[in-house]
Amino acid sequence: MINKLIITCILILGISTISNAQYSFHAHEIYVDIFAPIGFKTVMATYELSLTDTYSVGVQGLKNLSKDNENYNDAYEDFSLTPFFRSYFQDDEADGFFYEGFVKYEERRIKANVYHSFIGPGIGAGLKKVSSFGLVYGINFGIGYAFSTTTGIENDFLKRGSLFIGWRF
């Protein structure tokens, strides 16, 4: 738990430092996945900082809220933290189609109180739209290669995706 807190603090500090730099455009966004709580009993939230009209950085976190102790498999994601860098195709205030690079850390619950950790790089793409009054909505997906941090566990693939809604401020 302490490692998660340290990683989160470092990411927030890094994003804060970047946001203090002088850029022609920057905006802060917070959004949540609207499908995750319904389909998977998880909460997924994202913070994104637009550095310029075409580049942004952010971090996405996921926490599984399910208390189910019987139906585990090694794709049962319990926690993840994913910093990312996005590049937008349009020069339109970080709005429209984008591609991204990310590094995802995730913990998978195999059975009650047994977790395996993975970390790895990935790529993704998506579409984000921002309304004139600041409503943010969109979809993204990505895939990567996960290196196991648990001894004796094989490497695997990472997946990422969301259908999100939020606010730009």
Buried (B, 14 or more C-beta within 10 A) or exposed (E): EEEEEEBEEEBEEEBEEEBEEEEEEBBBBBBBBBBBEEEBEBBBBBBBBBBBBBBBBBBBBBBBEEEEEEEBEBEBBBBBBBBBBBEBEEEEBBBBEBBBBBBBBBBBBBEEEEBBBBBBEBEBBBEBEBEEEEEBBBBBEBEBEBBBEBEEBEEBEBBBBBBBEBEBE
